[in-house]
Amino acid sequence: MNSANPNPLLYLPDMQPEELNYIQSITRDLTPQQLEQFVYLYRTKRKDNQTILIVALAGFAGFAGIHRLILGQIGMGILYFLTLGFCGIGTIVDLLNSRSMTNEYNQRQAFESLRMVQMSFR
């Protein structure tokens, strides 16, 4: 990554505007080297909205809860699997909320990546 251009959007082209705004706000005080490490870490941890939506759709084919497992919600993922997505109602709700669920997960991962970068440069 070229540290002369510290715009994370160039290295994460599938970011949504609200995710980009959050990333820019938390990385504004990072040095180019720290930003490079942050982008590398975050890129490996973040999830794509479309992927989560497609996996949530698989809930109707008997694979309910996989999207919750991917987002780190192990208990809910198992519960969805055992109840077939709360008889499909929970899966429908999650389809409607998939973008916000993914954004929340990505914000947690961005914050965790930021902390890891800050700790490594102390």
Summary of the structure (lengths in Angstrom):
residues: 122
radius of gyration: 16.6
end to end distance: 22.1
largest distance: 52.0
contacts: 346
relative contact order: 0.16
helix: 75%
strand: 0%
